[in-house]
Amino acid sequence: MANMTLAIPENLHRKMKQHSEIRWSEVVRMEIQKKVEDLELMERLTNKSKLSAKEALKISESIDEGVARKLGLK
């Protein structure tokens, strides 16, 4: 398995340390996997579309934001 190093703000790191029971690397790994799957789905959907990948991504982000607002996450 490949390793990745990332930088996070110190205040976020302090908050993460308050929840040492959580395997943060697993959280990040799952989120990256989800993003890759979303991108692959977008590519499959846009292969036959006349929209550019950039336009489709913008629509996808707009939908994500709308769902997040509806669920009270934003």
C-alpha positions in Angstrom: 0.0 0.0 0.0 1.3 3.5 -0.8 1.8 6.1 1.9 0.6 9.7 1.7 1.5 12.6 3.8 -0.8 15.6 4.2 -0.7 18.8 6.2 -3.6 19.9 8.3 -4.1 23.1 10.3 -2.9 22.8 13.9 -6.3 23.7 15.3 -7.9 20.8 13.4 -5.1 18.5 14.6 -5.9 19.4 18.2 -9.6 18.6 17.6 -8.7 15.3 16.0 -6.5 14.3 19.0 -9.6 14.7 21.2 -11.0 11.7 19.4 -8.1 9.3 19.5 -10.6 6.4 19.2 -11.1 7.3 15.6 -8.7 5.9 13.0 -8.2 9.1 11.0 -6.2 7.5 8.3 -9.2 5.2 7.6 -11.6 8.2 7.5 -9.3 9.8 4.9 -8.9 6.6 2.9 -12.7 6.1 2.8 -13.3 9.7 1.7 -10.6 9.4 -1.1 -12.2 6.2 -2.3 -15.6 7.8 -2.3 -14.3 10.8 -4.3 -12.6 8.5 -6.8 -15.8 6.5 -7.3 -17.8 9.7 -7.8 -15.3 10.9 -10.4 -15.4 7.5 -12.2 -19.2 7.7 -12.2 -19.1 11.2 -13.5 -16.7 10.1 -16.3 -19.1 7.2 -17.3 -22.0 9.6 -17.4 -20.2 12.3 -19.3 -18.7 10.0 -21.9 -21.9 10.3 -23.9 -22.8 13.8 -22.8 -22.1 17.0 -24.6 -21.2 18.6 -21.3 -17.6 19.1 -20.5 -16.1 17.4 -17.5 -15.8 20.8 -15.9 -19.4 21.6 -16.4 -20.5 18.2 -15.1 -18.3 18.6 -12.0 -19.9 22.0 -11.4 -23.4 20.5 -11.6 -22.3 17.6 -9.3 -20.9 20.1 -6.7 -24.1 22.1 -6.9 -26.2 19.0 -6.2 -23.9 18.0 -3.3 -24.3 21.4 -1.8 -28.0 21.3 -2.1 -28.2 17.9 -0.5 -25.9 19.0 2.3 -28.1 22.1 3.0 -31.3 20.0 2.9 -29.7 17.6 5.5 -28.6 20.5 7.6 -24.9 19.8 7.1 -24.1 23.3 5.8 
